[in-house]
Amino acid sequence: MRIDVLTLFPRMFEGPMGESIIGKAREKQLLELNVSNFRDFSDNKHQTVDDYPYGGGAGMLLKVQPIYDNLKAIEEETNQQPKRVILLDPAGKPFNQKMAEEFSQEEHLVFICGHYEGYDERIRTMVTDEVSLGDYVLTGGELGAMVMIDATVRLLPDVLGNNLSAQTDSHSTGLLEHPQYTRPAIFNDMEVPAVLTNGNHKLIVEWQLKESLRRTFLRRPDMLESVEMTPEMLKLLEEIKQEEQK
């Protein structure tokens, strides 16, 4: 996968995007990450990238020309127009796991990180997606872009050591992930559930499903509305409700 990031602060990406899973993906050439400063594409001799809004208003807006020319330079380098150009915007669609899965199917992504009060509206004609990290405002789109890149890249084949890890993550299945344990079996009088140590795979799978349902029911009951429930899941959920009422 190739990812391009348009930003005014390219150095923000040097540390986070060079460490851990993302760093290893780049080392293995599973990810090509290019970060460009769209100030370099300004046609103004002072390299300004923002200006006052027509009609008045608070703050400054990012100008259309530098971002347009930066995108054109990427198109010329790759000899094709990127299929997904993502604008980081507090008014955009909230980012979620499903979106990360969609992005991971693309060969080329472009993220545009905003600053100041907002964008010249004509910038929106160049993008395919307007995405927000959540219902709050950051000083810029850089941190949001890093989160989205991380969530997307870890889904690429061979990026994680175990490809099943991504498939069983919280939100990937529609449920929160079940509790997990490792050695020692007893720590400070806290014991690993016996079902996980008895070697009965069928019982382990049933326990994991039930505890995923329990955690989702207790922490994010709203998620259950969009889960396609099997008869087994409905039965387990009813058991959970009765147990939690005691």
C-alpha positions as CSV (number, residue, x, y, z in Angstrom):
1,M,0.0,0.0,0.0
2,R,1.1,3.6,-0.7
3,I,-0.1,6.3,1.6
4,D,0.5,10.0,1.0
5,V,-0.1,12.6,3.7
6,L,-0.5,16.4,3.0
7,T,0.4,18.4,6.1
8,L,2.0,21.6,7.3
9,F,3.9,19.7,10.0
10,P,5.6,16.7,8.4
11,R,8.0,16.1,11.3
12,M,5.0,15.1,13.5
13,F,5.0,11.8,11.5
14,E,8.6,10.9,12.0
15,G,8.4,9.2,15.4
16,P,4.9,7.5,15.4
17,M,5.1,6.3,11.8
18,G,8.6,4.9,12.2
19,E,8.0,2.7,15.3
20,S,6.1,-0.5,16.2
21,I,3.9,-2.2,13.7
22,I,3.9,0.7,11.2
23,G,7.7,0.9,11.3
24,K,8.0,-2.8,10.7
25,A,5.5,-2.6,7.8
26,R,7.6,0.0,6.2
27,E,10.8,-2.0,6.7
28,K,9.2,-5.0,5.1
29,Q,8.1,-2.8,2.2
30,L,4.4,-3.6,2.9
31,L,3.8,0.1,3.2
32,E,5.2,3.1,1.4
33,L,4.5,6.3,3.4
34,N,5.2,9.7,1.8
35,V,4.6,12.9,3.9
36,S,4.7,16.2,2.0
37,N,4.4,19.8,3.2
38,F,1.8,21.5,1.0
39,R,3.4,24.8,1.9
40,D,6.1,23.9,-0.6
41,F,3.5,24.0,-3.3
42,S,2.3,27.5,-2.6
43,D,2.6,29.9,-5.6
44,N,2.9,32.8,-3.2
45,K,6.5,34.2,-2.8
46,H,5.9,34.1,1.0
47,Q,4.6,30.5,0.8
48,T,1.3,31.4,2.5
49,V,-1.3,28.7,2.6
50,D,-4.1,30.5,4.4
51,D,-6.2,33.6,3.9
52,Y,-9.2,35.5,5.3
53,P,-12.6,34.1,4.4
54,Y,-14.8,36.0,1.9
55,G,-17.8,37.5,3.8
56,G,-15.9,37.7,7.0
57,G,-15.7,35.3,9.9
58,A,-13.4,34.1,12.6
59,G,-10.0,32.6,11.8
60,M,-8.3,31.8,8.5
61,L,-9.0,29.2,5.8
62,L,-6.6,26.9,4.0
63,K,-6.3,28.0,0.4
64,V,-7.2,25.7,-2.5
65,Q,-4.2,26.2,-4.7
66,P,-1.4,24.6,-2.6
67,I,-3.4,21.5,-1.9
68,Y,-4.6,21.2,-5.5
69,D,-1.0,21.4,-6.8
70,N,0.2,18.9,-4.2
71,L,-2.4,16.4,-5.3
72,K,-1.5,17.0,-8.9
73,A,2.2,16.3,-8.2
74,I,1.2,13.0,-6.6
75,E,-0.9,12.1,-9.6
76,E,2.0,12.9,-11.9
77,E,4.4,10.8,-9.9
78,T,2.1,7.7,-9.8
79,N,0.6,8.2,-13.2
80,Q,-2.9,7.8,-11.8
81,Q,-5.5,9.6,-9.7
82,P,-5.7,8.2,-6.1
83,K,-9.0,6.3,-5.6
84,R,-9.4,7.5,-2.0
85,V,-8.5,11.0,-0.9
86,I,-9.4,11.5,2.7
87,L,-10.0,15.0,4.2
88,L,-9.6,15.2,8.0
89,D,-12.5,17.3,9.2
90,P,-14.4,17.5,12.5
91,A,-17.6,17.7,10.4
92,G,-16.8,14.5,8.6
93,K,-18.1,11.0,9.0
94,P,-16.9,9.4,12.3
95,F,-14.0,6.9,11.7
96,N,-14.7,3.3,12.7
97,Q,-13.4,-0.2,12.2
98,K,-15.5,-0.8,9.1
99,M,-14.0,2.3,7.5
100,A,-10.5,1.0,8.4
101,E,-11.3,-2.3,6.7
102,E,-12.5,-0.5,3.6
103,F,-9.3,1.7,3.4
104,S,-7.2,-1.4,3.8
105,Q,-8.5,-2.8,0.5
106,E,-7.1,0.2,-1.4
107,E,-3.7,0.3,-3.0
108,H,-3.3,4.1,-2.5
109,L,-4.6,6.4,0.1
110,V,-4.1,10.2,0.5
111,F,-4.8,12.0,3.8
112,I,-5.2,15.8,3.9
113,C,-4.5,17.3,7.3
114,G,-6.2,20.6,7.9
115,H,-5.3,23.5,10.2
116,Y,-6.6,27.0,11.1
117,E,-10.4,27.6,11.0
118,G,-11.2,25.3,8.1
119,Y,-10.9,24.7,4.3
120,D,-11.8,26.7,1.2
121,E,-14.9,24.8,0.2
122,R,-13.5,24.0,-3.2
123,I,-11.0,21.6,-1.6
124,R,-13.9,19.3,-0.9
125,T,-14.4,18.8,-4.6
126,M,-11.0,17.0,-4.7
127,V,-11.7,14.4,-2.0
128,T,-13.6,11.1,-1.8
129,D,-14.0,11.0,2.0
130,E,-14.5,13.5,4.7
131,V,-13.6,11.8,8.0
132,S,-13.5,12.8,11.7
133,L,-11.7,11.0,14.5
134,G,-14.6,11.8,16.9
135,D,-16.9,14.5,18.1
136,Y,-14.2,16.9,19.3
137,V,-11.8,19.4,17.7
138,L,-8.0,19.0,17.5
139,T,-5.5,21.7,16.5
140,G,-4.9,19.9,13.3
141,G,-5.6,16.7,11.3
142,E,-2.2,15.1,11.9
143,L,-3.0,13.1,15.0
144,G,-6.2,11.9,13.4
145,A,-4.4,10.8,10.2
146,M,-1.9,8.9,12.3
147,V,-4.7,7.0,14.1
148,M,-6.5,6.2,10.9
149,I,-3.2,5.0,9.2
150,D,-2.4,2.8,12.2
151,A,-5.9,1.3,12.2
152,T,-5.7,0.7,8.5
153,V,-2.2,-0.6,8.0
154,R,-2.4,-3.2,10.7
155,L,-5.2,-4.9,8.7
156,L,-2.9,-5.4,5.7
157,P,-1.8,-9.0,5.0
158,D,1.4,-10.0,6.8
159,V,1.6,-6.8,8.8
160,L,0.7,-8.4,12.1
161,G,2.5,-11.5,13.2
162,N,-0.7,-13.4,13.3
163,N,-3.3,-12.5,10.7
164,L,-6.1,-13.9,12.9
165,S,-5.3,-11.1,15.4
166,A,-7.1,-8.4,13.3
167,Q,-10.0,-10.7,12.6
168,T,-10.8,-11.2,16.3
169,D,-10.2,-7.6,17.5
170,S,-12.9,-5.7,19.3
171,H,-15.3,-4.1,16.7
172,S,-14.1,-6.4,13.9
173,T,-16.7,-9.0,14.8
174,G,-19.3,-6.6,15.9
175,L,-18.7,-7.4,19.5
176,L,-16.1,-6.4,22.1
177,E,-13.3,-8.9,22.5
178,H,-13.6,-11.4,25.3
179,P,-11.2,-11.3,28.3
180,Q,-7.8,-12.9,27.8
181,Y,-5.2,-14.3,30.2
182,T,-1.6,-15.5,30.1
183,R,0.8,-17.1,32.6
184,P,0.9,-17.5,35.6
185,A,-2.4,-19.2,36.2
186,I,-2.7,-17.7,39.6
187,F,-1.5,-14.2,40.5
188,N,-2.3,-12.5,43.9
189,D,-5.1,-15.0,44.4
190,M,-6.6,-14.1,41.0
191,E,-7.1,-17.3,38.9
192,V,-7.5,-17.8,35.2
193,P,-10.9,-19.2,34.5
194,A,-10.7,-23.0,34.6
195,V,-12.4,-23.5,31.3
196,L,-9.4,-21.9,29.5
197,T,-7.0,-24.5,31.0
198,N,-8.9,-27.7,30.6
199,G,-8.1,-28.2,26.9
200,N,-11.7,-28.6,25.8
201,H,-11.8,-26.4,22.6
202,K,-15.6,-26.5,22.2
203,L,-16.1,-25.2,25.8
204,I,-13.4,-22.5,25.3
205,V,-15.0,-21.2,22.1
206,E,-18.4,-21.1,23.8
207,W,-17.0,-19.3,26.8
208,Q,-15.2,-16.7,24.6
209,L,-18.4,-16.0,22.7
210,K,-20.4,-15.6,25.9
211,E,-17.9,-13.3,27.5
212,S,-17.7,-11.2,24.3
213,L,-21.4,-10.9,24.5
214,R,-21.3,-10.1,28.2
215,R,-18.6,-7.4,27.8
216,T,-20.5,-5.8,24.9
217,F,-23.8,-6.0,26.8
218,L,-22.3,-4.3,29.9
219,R,-20.1,-1.7,28.2
220,R,-21.5,-1.1,24.7
221,P,-25.1,-2.3,24.5
222,D,-25.7,-0.1,21.5
223,M,-23.4,-2.4,19.4
224,L,-25.8,-5.3,19.9
225,E,-28.4,-3.6,17.8
226,S,-26.3,-4.1,14.6
227,V,-25.1,-7.7,15.4
228,E,-26.8,-10.5,13.5
229,M,-27.6,-12.8,16.4
230,T,-27.7,-16.5,16.0
231,P,-30.0,-18.7,18.2
232,E,-27.0,-19.6,20.3
233,M,-26.0,-16.0,20.8
234,L,-29.6,-15.1,21.8
235,K,-29.6,-17.9,24.3
236,L,-26.3,-16.9,25.8
237,L,-27.4,-13.3,26.0
238,E,-30.5,-14.2,27.9
239,E,-28.3,-16.2,30.4
240,I,-26.0,-13.2,30.8
241,K,-29.0,-10.9,31.5
242,Q,-30.2,-13.3,34.2
243,E,-26.7,-13.6,35.7
244,E,-26.2,-9.9,35.8
245,Q,-29.5,-9.3,37.6
246,K,-28.4,-11.5,40.5
